Structure formats: C-alpha cells, structure tokens
Amino acid sequence: MGRYALRRTLVNIPVIWLIATLVFFATNVLPGDFVARRIAQQNPAGGEDTTAQVAQIKKDLGIDKPIAERYTRYLWDVVRGDLGESYRSRQPAISEFKRGAPYTIQLSLMMLVVALATSVPIGIISALRQDSLVDYVLRLLAILGVAAPNFWIGTMLLLLVVRYELWTIDLINSPLLWEDPLRSLQLFILPAVAGGFASGAGIMRLTRSQMLEVLRQDYIRTAWAKGLRERVVVVRHATKNAMIPVLTAIGLTVAGLLSGNVVFEYLFNIPGVGNRILTAITERDVPVVQAFVLIIATFVVFVNLAVDLLYGWVDPRIRLS
Amino acid sequence: MTTQNVARLEEQYFRPPPQPVRPLRAARATRNFMVQKPLGGFGVILIAVVVLVAFLAPFIQRYDPDEVFSRDNPDYDAELAEKSLEDRSIRFLYPPEKFEKTVVASVDGISAGHWLGTDTAGRDVYSRMVWGAQLSLLVGVGAAIIAIGFGLFFGIISAYFGGWVDMLIQRLTDTLQAFPALILLLLFLQVVENANKYHMTIALGIVGIAAVIRVVRSAVLRARSELYVEAAQVIGATDARVMVRHILPNIMAPTIVIFTISIGSYIVAESSLAFIGFGDPAAISWGKMVNEGRKLFPASYTMSLVSGGAITLTVLGFNLAGDALRDVLDPRMRGAGKSGF
C-alpha cells in the first residue's frame, strides 16, 4: 500500500507543473489588454500618444520582460508559494481567493449533501425494486436530471420561489451560514438543490447498475440462503461492494462541483470563487486568473489522488495489479 | 516483405467475403434497433426532430429572428404629441412615454401572433428557438468530431506504443482533466478576442479530447492483445498499417458510443457558457435565451422554460441513443464514457 500511494503521489508532480505551464501561457497570450483598459480609464478623451504610459504601466506590473524570463520567474514564485498580486487591487491574489472561498465551500458542501442524500438511497431502492413502477419513475427522473442543464433547473427554481412568493431571497448581501443562518439557507438552498440534483442523477444511475450487478453474485445468494434479514444482506453485503465504483463518481462530482458553482454563483449573485474568476477573466486580471485556476486544478488533482488511494484501500485487487 | 505481399496475405487471412450493402438490410437493422431498444428509438426520434428543425429553420421560422416588434403604447397621448410638435418645451413637462406612439413589444405573452411570446428586445421567441437548434447542433457535432479525431489519434498511439509515449500522453490527459471543464473553456476562449461560435466549437473539442483518449486507449489495450493483431505483425505489417487497418476498425464500437453521448455534453457546455455571458454574442443560443428570459420574470416565464426544455430534450435524445447504441454495440462499456462536463 505504501509503495502504491507513493507512486500515485509522485505521478502528480509533473501534472501540477504542466497545469502551471498551461495556465501561464493561456493567460499570457493577450497581455496588452489590461494595459489598454487601464489607459482608457486614465485618459478617457484619448488622442494623445500613450506609448510612454503603456511602457510605464507594463513596467509597474512587471510584464515588460521577455516571456521566457517571466515564465521562469512565475514558476519560481509558485514554488515559493507566491501567487502574484492582482493588477486591479494590487493585493495578493491569494487573499482575493480566500475572500471567495467560504461561499464556494458552503455551496459545494450543500450541493454534495443534497446529491449524496438523494442519489445513493434512491439508487439502492431502484435496484431492489427493479422494473417496478417506483423504479421506472426514479429512473426517468435520473435520466432527465442528467440531461437537464443545471443552470436551467436553478433558473426555474428561482422563478418558482419568486413567482409564488414562497420566501424572500437575499440576492444582494449573500449571507453565509454562520452570519445569518436563515437568510443564508433561503438563498443557498436553491443552487444546492439544483446542482445536487443534476450531479446526483449520475451517481444514482451508477449506484443502481452497480447494485444490480452485485445482487446477482453468488455470495449474495449465499447470504440469502443463510437466512439473513434483507437489511443485513443489502447494507452489509451488497452496498459495501456496490459502492466501490460509485466512489470514483463521487470524486468526479466533487471536482466537477466547481464548474457548476461558476454558473450558480453567477445566477444567484454569490461572491464566491467562480464569480470572482469570471470578473477577473473579463477584466483580464491575469495574476488573479492564474492563481485561481492553479489552486482549483491542484485541488482537483488531489481529490483524484485521494479517490485513487481510497479505491486501492477498499479494493485490494487494484493496488496489487 | 513488401507492402503488396502484406496486403495479399491480409486479403487471404483477414478479409471476410465482401457483402453487398442492400438498403433493405439497413432499414431492417434500424427497425430492429427501434423495437429492441424503445428508449433508444425515442432518442433517435428526438435527434431527428432537432436535426430537421435546424435544417428547416429558414422555412419554419415565422418571422426574421432579429425583427423587432412593437405595439401600440397605452400611455400614448395623441393630443399632447401633436402639441409638442409646435412647442417642444411640452416634452419636458410630461413623462416621455406619453409621446411614443408605439413601444417595443417586450414581455408579450403567448398569442396567435407570437406562439411563444416576445423577448425583452421585442423579438419573436418561437423564431429564435428554431434558429437556436442550428447553433446547438453545429457546436455539439463539430466539437465531437474534433475531439474524436484527435482522441483517436493520440489514444491509439498511446496504447499501441506504450512506454514513454504512453506516459507522456497520459500525463497530458491528466492535466487537461484536472481543470473544471467550464474554467478550461473560459481560459481557451480568452486567448482569442471576441470569440465566435467556431472558436467555441474548437475550444470545446480540445477540452473533450482527454475523455476520448481515455476510452480509446482502454479499447486499444484490449484489442492489442488479440491474436489478429499479433498475426498482422507477424506477416510483416508496419505499425501504421496495424493501427489503421486492424486496430481502428475494432475500436469503432466504443468510439461511436462516446461520439453520440459527448455531443450532449458539448451542447450543455455551450449553453452554460452562453448563459453566463461568454457565448458568441452574434449567435442565437438556447443557453443565452434561458438567461434573457429571466428578465421577463415574473410577467412571463415561457422563454426560459422552453429554451431550457429544448436543451434538455436534445441532450436527452443523444444520451438515450448513445446508451442504447452501447448496449447493442459494446456491452462491456457500461458505465464508461462520461465526458466530464
């Protein structure tokens, strides 16, 4: 197990380097734009010769040097843990990230809770009652959940609440759970349900098919034959093994939640990481984009690593092969 | 051994006798598919409807999708307007809507004139819906073709050669898959100024390559250990020949399945981008319409409802057809083929 873990971990070092490289070059192909924007703000009338100003701003921001030099410098800074500072606010990009993180973490956790609380039990029930009416209805819901875009479900939920005045949603202050629990729930419950349903649908389908496969195995028949109660057979014998591939799907979902968050943070005006990335991209605030994307991608790499290790731990066949 | 010899030997040992393609057989195969897999058949019908709508858009539209409609202004005061022509200072004494004879027909609900109402800019929603099908199909199918092309190439090479080539391609795939898809797309679209629908198709295709490589690679790994590959190598076929003539035809089943299912993912990704305002500003996109429809709340919700519903049904069609194809063509692949969006 130790060697397996070490091998899986070491493989990720070049991946993180590649991520940093990709982020750097993708964001530096158009470096002039922020400067142009800045000039336009300082000099709204235009007309003057701005070459000197452009040079000065580029020097201030440290982007007057050749790209190779900036690249090595960037890598060195990343290694030291310095992710640069925002062009706009001149503050460390990392502090910008820290301001957005609580919103995104709260939203992601709530989505994950909704996804798991609905998908896993429903998947199991659907498998146990295969080809019954319940099974058909649940499967139809899951198929629709996979196909329906999450932002559409979110929009429609928002409309429902607004139209029938079910409760008031604070779209301006975006309170966090520990600041104002009730108002926070009133706002976050909508994206949590919409996102949780969309990502849970996939997990549900996988849980169902895995359960069906496991329930057909010999050792399950043995468990029935021994006269064990249904609960014991389902929970202790079947679910345990059926959950192994589902783990991967859950890992993918955790990683994918961030993508969904961008959409929901935009729709519900939540000042989380996703919304800040959108702003930074629009404003071409390169260091902020770089820092955010690097942090997120590294996080995903580690989630995948954790899933792999967990996988190897619960299923010995994998780490031995 | 010369190439001609290899070809002759292949002809002798591998080729099944050529079978004439009869249209009747294709029709029967389609009918069998529809009967065996009713859900898959339903998916095929949904796809057919979207394709038809997309191609017939110029004929089934009721108005030009960009035509702005106006209606009589209830606040219009004819007497006042006439006076204002002589004495312009009157205009400052009254609210401006008193002087406009017509207003943009925004927030008009469902009517015989506009089946699905009009949007905020007074354009006919039904006609725009029809044109939205074109963009979804163009982006979805285009991106899938790009992703499959590159994915096949790198996936086959990666699995066939193994070693450091495989290692390199695998790490590149890991890298691409570490980014949340939407963020990687935004990153790529940043590179070009004023990204249009073609840039978007290319960006989506590139983002999708990694998932295709995964599927193709595992299929090739299975095929590579088969006896027919070894036999081809023994009779002296070059690596390129083995890959193209022997491996490629044998991995078509999973390739077709992932092609079909991924189209749905690309359509969702495109509409998500359009929804958050990063789509092609000139194109009519269902995703953008869901967002624009929000501005009509709570007076009318038709636009958001139908445009999102159209995305759902289109994606549903591709998913159902793909699932059924997988069951028919390649039962081993159950559960695989998620493209990560």
Interface residues (C-beta under 8 A of the other chain):
Chain A: V11 N12 P14 V15 L18 I19 L22 V23 A26 T27 V29 L30 D33 I143 L144 V146 A147 A148 P149 N150 F151 W152 T155 M156 L158 L159 V162 R163 G202 L206 S209 P245 L252 A255 G256 L258 S259 V262 V263 Y266 L267 I277 L278 I281 R284 V289 V293 I296 A297 T298 V300 V301 N304
Chain B: R171 L172 D174 T175 A178 F179 P180 A181 L182 I183 L186 L187 F188 Q190 V191 E193 G264 V268 S271 S272 F275 I276 G277 G287 V290 N291 G293 R294 F297 P298 Y301 S304 L305 G308 G309 I311 T312 L313 V315 L316 N319 L320 R334 G335 K338 G340 F341
